[in-house]
Amino acid sequence: MSKQPKEILLEQERCELKPKSGGGLLNYEVWGYQENGRTLVTRYNLAYINHAVYAGDNGRVLGFDNAHGYHHRHFMGKVEPVAFASYEAQLERFQQEWQALIKQQLKGKNL
């Protein structure tokens, strides 16, 4: 029986957005391991945080993660399960959604 490789932090990034770009903070945290030349993601947390837009949930306006044993989406305090195909697909969805939110915010519309 083969032993699963030790999980390591693959990526941890925190980007502050300038006010002219919508303000707030993007936070990426990804855990996993390398096996046979492939990267396997075991845990992830993607978040757009902006206390000026939403004060609840520690300012998390939008987020995707797989904590608590399932893949889910946070949006302004509400949590809903999401279908999971791959980490890359979740990352793409997260990036599209936060960019759309910022465009709305810059146009002065309510989220």
C-alpha positions as CSV (number, residue, x, y, z in Angstrom):
1,M,0.0,0.0,0.0
2,S,1.5,3.3,-1.0
3,K,1.6,6.2,1.3
4,Q,0.2,9.6,0.2
5,P,3.0,12.3,0.0
6,K,3.1,14.9,2.6
7,E,0.9,17.9,1.9
8,I,2.8,21.2,1.5
9,L,1.9,24.8,0.9
10,L,1.9,25.3,-2.9
11,E,0.9,28.9,-3.1
12,Q,0.2,31.7,-0.7
13,E,-0.4,35.1,-2.2
14,R,-2.0,38.3,-0.9
15,C,-2.6,41.2,-3.3
16,E,-3.9,44.6,-2.2
17,L,-6.0,46.3,-4.9
18,K,-5.7,50.0,-5.3
19,P,-8.9,52.1,-4.8
20,K,-9.0,52.9,-8.5
21,S,-9.1,49.1,-9.1
22,G,-12.0,48.5,-6.7
23,G,-10.0,48.3,-3.5
24,G,-9.8,45.4,-1.1
25,L,-7.6,42.4,-1.0
26,L,-7.2,39.1,-3.0
27,N,-6.0,36.2,-0.9
28,Y,-5.0,32.8,-2.4
29,E,-3.9,29.8,-0.3
30,V,-3.3,26.4,-2.0
31,W,-2.1,23.2,-0.4
32,G,-1.2,19.9,-2.0
33,Y,1.6,17.7,-3.2
34,Q,3.7,16.7,-6.3
35,E,3.3,13.2,-7.6
36,N,4.7,11.7,-10.8
37,G,5.4,15.3,-12.1
38,R,1.8,16.4,-11.5
39,T,0.6,18.9,-8.9
40,L,-2.4,17.6,-6.9
41,V,-4.3,20.2,-4.9
42,T,-5.8,19.0,-1.6
43,R,-7.0,22.2,0.0
44,Y,-7.6,25.7,-1.3
45,N,-9.0,29.0,-0.1
46,L,-9.6,31.9,-2.6
47,A,-11.1,35.1,-1.3
48,Y,-11.9,38.7,-2.3
49,I,-12.0,40.8,0.9
50,N,-13.3,44.3,1.0
51,H,-14.7,45.7,4.3
52,A,-16.1,48.7,2.4
53,V,-18.3,46.5,0.4
54,Y,-19.3,43.9,3.1
55,A,-18.4,44.1,6.8
56,G,-19.6,40.6,7.7
57,D,-17.6,37.4,7.4
58,N,-14.4,39.3,8.1
59,G,-14.9,41.4,5.0
60,R,-15.1,38.4,2.6
61,V,-17.2,39.5,-0.3
62,L,-16.5,36.4,-2.4
63,G,-14.7,33.2,-1.7
64,F,-14.3,29.6,-2.8
65,D,-12.8,26.8,-0.6
66,N,-13.1,23.2,0.3
67,A,-12.9,23.5,4.1
68,H,-15.4,21.4,6.2
69,G,-15.3,18.5,3.8
70,Y,-17.0,20.0,0.8
71,H,-16.4,22.5,-2.0
72,H,-18.4,25.7,-1.5
73,R,-18.8,29.4,-2.4
74,H,-19.1,32.3,0.0
75,F,-20.9,35.5,-1.2
76,M,-21.5,38.3,1.3
77,G,-22.3,36.0,4.2
78,K,-24.1,33.2,2.3
79,V,-22.5,29.9,1.7
80,E,-23.6,27.4,-1.0
81,P,-22.1,24.1,-2.2
82,V,-20.6,24.2,-5.7
83,A,-19.8,21.5,-8.2
84,F,-16.1,20.7,-8.4
85,A,-14.4,19.7,-11.6
86,S,-10.8,20.8,-10.8
87,Y,-9.0,23.4,-8.8
88,E,-8.1,25.2,-12.0
89,A,-11.8,25.5,-12.9
90,Q,-12.6,26.9,-9.4
91,L,-9.8,29.4,-9.7
92,E,-11.1,30.5,-13.1
93,R,-14.6,30.9,-11.8
94,F,-13.3,32.9,-8.8
95,Q,-11.3,35.2,-11.0
96,Q,-14.2,35.9,-13.3
97,E,-16.6,36.5,-10.5
98,W,-14.4,39.0,-8.5
99,Q,-13.5,40.9,-11.7
100,A,-17.3,41.2,-12.5
101,L,-17.9,42.4,-8.9
102,I,-15.2,45.1,-9.2
103,K,-16.6,46.3,-12.6
104,Q,-20.0,46.6,-10.9
105,Q,-18.5,48.4,-8.0
106,L,-16.6,50.9,-10.2
107,K,-19.8,51.7,-12.1
108,G,-21.4,52.6,-8.8
109,K,-23.9,49.8,-8.8
110,N,-24.9,47.8,-5.7
111,L,-23.5,44.3,-5.4
